[in-house]
Amino acid sequence: GDITIPAGGGAAAITAGAIVDADINSAAQINATKIGTAGITNTEFGYLDGVTGNIQTQLNNRPQQTTADLTYYVRTDGNDANNGLANTAAGAFKTIAKAISMIPQNVNHAVTVNVAAGTYAETVSLKGFSGGGTIALNASGTVNITRLIAQNNTIQITITGITATTTTETAFELDTNTWVWLQNCNATASASTQYGVMVYGGAAVISGGMYSNKTTSIWARSTANVFVVGVGGSGSGYGYIATEGAKIGGSAGGMSATVSISSSQTGGIVALGDGVVNPWGDNTRNNRSVASATPSATQSVP
């Protein structure tokens, strides 16, 4: 009765509702593009694998703020389906982006993301974190990423030992953050039209590391305040540049470039464009031209 052939006809028809799940061979697979509007791919459909309950409920129940210190681990042999809480292949995440996605936007504790040595072909993005805590992204060994963006964060963020390999964009883009510390990070890939570090507003500390082969190694702009110490690099068109009221201070380090502001900046402030601190661009007094005048009679100065 599941299949009928009308009298005198040659076409068989399957009775509506006759086929049930038990009738379908377990080895049969339905392509995801045949589901719904056909706009879904097999890869996208695969993201549902491992879901343990109502997806909207799980999204609604995601913590909105930290309740204790957090440490996540990332390894090239990890899996983003793991919980990220153990430094093992069965426990760590596979991507840095997954670890960051697990951090609540309101951070009131110390959050640490430890990244094992390896290459992670991804742009790391830290955006909009607030609260009274800190976020630390630490490399264990040589860690290569594509680039890093930190934007609109009002908590302290520390990036340690990360190398950005992009040749088509700014390697480290720090945009309007309260305080970001790049510690022993590197951007040395040849990119003559790109920047090693661009700090747009806010404050940043750049200590150690190498920033080479760029149009500008470190660029502070739009009233940013940047402190540098022990930074090295070579092959860039400019070493340090500060524009639009921004300031760069600290120690020149070993930076060299075709036009290297750092060569005479030992401990001073550079402020080009809208406000030069002094005509020499530094706070030293050696080898400056000078003019003086002495009055012929005593002058009273209120």
C-alpha positions in Angstrom: 0.0 0.0 0.0 3.0 2.3 0.2 3.4 2.4 -3.6 0.4 2.5 -6.0 0.2 2.2 -9.8 -3.1 3.6 -11.1 -5.0 1.1 -13.3 -3.9 1.4 -16.9 -1.0 3.7 -15.9 2.8 3.2 -15.9 3.9 5.6 -13.2 4.3 4.5 -9.6 3.4 6.9 -6.8 4.6 6.7 -3.2 1.8 7.3 -0.7 2.3 10.5 1.2 3.7 9.9 4.7 4.6 6.3 4.0 8.4 6.8 4.3 9.6 7.1 7.9 13.1 7.4 9.4 13.4 3.7 9.9 13.0 3.2 6.1 16.2 5.3 5.4 19.5 3.4 5.3 21.9 4.7 8.0 24.6 5.0 5.3 22.5 7.5 3.3 23.6 11.2 3.4 21.6 14.2 2.4 23.7 17.1 1.0 23.2 20.2 3.2 22.5 22.4 0.1 19.1 20.5 -0.2 18.0 21.7 3.2 15.9 24.9 3.7 16.7 27.6 1.1 19.7 25.7 -0.2 21.9 28.5 1.0 23.6 26.4 3.7 26.8 24.6 3.0 28.0 21.3 4.4 30.7 23.1 6.3 28.2 25.5 7.9 25.9 22.6 8.7 28.8 20.8 10.4 29.1 23.7 13.0 26.0 22.2 14.6 27.9 19.1 15.5 28.2 18.7 19.2 25.4 21.0 20.1 24.0 19.7 23.4 20.8 21.8 23.7 18.8 24.7 22.3 21.2 27.0 20.6 19.4 30.2 21.5 19.3 29.1 25.1 23.0 28.5 25.2 23.7 31.9 23.7 21.4 33.6 26.2 23.2 31.7 29.0 26.7 32.8 27.9 28.4 34.6 30.8 28.2 38.4 30.4 31.1 39.0 32.9 33.9 37.0 34.5 33.3 35.5 37.9 36.9 34.3 38.5 40.3 34.3 36.9 40.4 32.4 33.6 43.1 30.7 31.7 42.6 29.3 28.2 45.1 27.3 26.1 45.5 27.2 22.3 47.6 24.7 20.4 47.9 23.8 16.7 46.8 20.2 17.5 43.9 21.4 19.6 40.2 21.5 18.7 37.7 24.4 18.9 35.2 21.9 20.2 37.3 21.5 23.4 36.8 23.6 26.4 40.2 25.2 26.2 41.0 24.7 29.8 43.9 22.1 29.5 47.2 22.4 27.8 46.7 19.1 25.9 45.5 18.2 22.4 42.3 17.0 23.9 41.7 20.1 26.0 43.1 23.1 24.1 41.5 25.2 21.4 42.8 25.1 17.9 42.4 28.9 17.2 43.2 32.0 19.1 39.9 33.5 17.9 38.0 30.7 19.6 39.7 31.4 22.9 39.0 35.2 22.7 35.3 34.4 21.8 35.0 32.7 25.2 36.0 35.8 27.1 33.0 37.8 28.4 33.0 41.4 27.4 33.0 42.6 31.0 36.3 41.4 32.5 36.8 41.9 36.2 39.5 39.3 36.7 42.8 38.2 35.2 42.1 36.4 31.9 45.1 34.7 30.3 45.3 33.0 26.8 48.4 30.9 26.5 49.3 30.1 22.9 51.6 27.2 22.1 54.4 27.6 19.4 53.1 27.4 15.8 51.6 29.3 13.0 48.0 30.5 13.3 46.7 31.9 10.0 44.2 34.3 11.6 43.7 37.9 12.5 43.5 38.2 16.2 40.9 40.7 17.3 40.3 42.1 20.8 37.5 44.6 20.8 35.3 46.3 23.3 36.5 44.6 26.6 35.7 46.6 29.7 35.7 46.2 33.5 38.3 46.1 36.2 40.4 43.1 35.1 43.1 42.3 32.6 43.6 40.2 29.5 47.0 38.7 28.6 47.8 37.0 25.3 51.0 35.0 25.8 53.1 33.1 23.3 54.9 30.0 24.4 57.8 29.8 21.9 57.5 31.2 18.4 53.9 32.1 17.6 53.0 33.5 14.2 49.7 35.1 13.4 48.5 37.2 10.4 47.9 40.4 12.3 46.4 41.8 15.6 43.8 44.4 16.2 42.9 45.8 19.6 40.1 48.3 19.6 38.0 50.2 22.1 39.2 48.3 25.2 39.1 50.1 28.5 41.0 47.4 30.4 44.8 46.6 30.4 45.7 44.3 27.6 49.2 42.7 27.3 50.4 41.0 24.2 53.6 39.0 24.7 55.9 37.3 22.1 53.5 37.4 19.1 54.9 37.8 15.6 52.6 39.3 12.9 53.4 38.2 9.4 51.1 40.2 7.2 52.5 42.0 4.2 49.3 43.7 3.1 48.0 45.4 6.3 49.2 47.0 9.5 50.7 44.3 11.6 49.6 45.6 15.0 46.7 48.1 15.0 45.9 49.6 18.4 42.8 51.9 18.1 41.5 53.9 21.0 42.5 51.7 23.9 43.0 52.8 27.5 46.3 50.8 27.8 47.9 48.1 25.6 51.3 46.7 26.1 53.2 45.0 23.2 56.0 43.1 24.9 58.7 41.4 22.7 56.4 41.3 19.7 57.6 41.4 16.1 56.6 42.5 12.7 59.6 42.1 10.3 57.9 40.8 7.1 58.7 43.0 4.1 55.8 45.4 3.5 57.1 48.7 2.2 53.6 50.3 2.2 52.4 49.1 5.5 53.1 49.8 9.2 54.6 47.7 12.0 52.5 49.3 14.8 49.9 52.0 14.4 48.5 53.5 17.7 45.4 55.6 17.0 44.4 57.5 20.1 44.7 56.0 23.6 47.9 54.8 25.3 50.3 52.0 24.5 53.6 50.7 25.7 56.0 49.0 23.2 58.9 47.2 24.8 61.4 45.0 23.1 60.7 43.3 19.8 61.6 44.0 16.2 59.7 46.2 13.7 61.3 46.2 10.4 60.9 46.6 6.6 57.8 48.9 6.8 56.9 52.3 5.5 57.0 53.2 9.2 57.9 50.9 12.1 55.9 52.7 14.8 53.3 55.4 14.1 51.5 57.3 16.8 48.5 59.4 15.7 45.4 61.3 16.8 46.6 62.3 20.3 47.9 58.9 21.2 50.5 58.6 24.0 53.1 55.9 23.3 56.1 54.8 25.4 58.8 52.8 23.8 61.8 51.1 25.3 64.3 48.5 23.9 62.7 48.3 20.5 64.8 47.2 17.5 64.3 47.0 13.8 65.8 48.1 10.4 64.9 48.6 6.8 61.8 50.8 7.3 61.3 54.2 5.7 60.7 55.8 9.1 61.5 54.5 12.6 59.1 56.5 14.8 56.5 59.1 13.7 54.0 61.0 15.8 51.3 63.0 14.1 48.0 64.8 14.9 49.1 65.8 18.4 50.3 62.3 19.4 53.5 61.8 21.4 56.1 59.1 21.5 58.5 59.0 24.5 61.0 56.7 26.1 64.3 55.2 25.0 65.3 55.1 21.4 66.5 51.5 21.5 68.2 49.9 18.5 65.8 51.1 15.8 67.3 52.2 12.6 65.6 53.4 9.4 66.1 55.6 6.4 64.7 58.5 8.4 64.9 57.5 12.0 63.5 59.9 14.6 64.8 57.6 17.3 68.4 58.4 16.5 68.2 61.6 18.6 65.3 60.8 20.8 67.0 59.2 23.8 64.4 59.7 26.5 62.6 62.5 24.8 59.2 63.2 23.2 58.5 63.3 19.5 55.5 65.3 18.4 55.3 66.0 14.7 52.6 67.6 12.7 50.2 69.6 15.0 52.7 70.3 17.8 56.4 70.1 18.0 57.6 70.0 21.6 60.7 71.8 20.5 62.4 72.4 17.2 64.9 69.6 17.8 62.2 67.0 18.6 63.8 65.8 21.8 64.5 66.8 25.4 68.3 67.0 25.2 70.3 70.3 25.2 73.5 69.3 23.5 74.6 70.9 20.2 71.7 73.3 20.0 71.9 76.7 18.3 71.2 79.5 20.7 70.8 83.3 20.8 70.7 85.5 23.8 70.3 89.2 24.6 71.3 91.2 27.7 69.6 94.5 28.7 71.8 97.6 29.1 69.9 98.6 32.3 68.1 96.8 35.1 64.6 95.6 34.0 61.7 95.1 36.4 59.8 92.0 35.5 56.5 91.5 37.5 
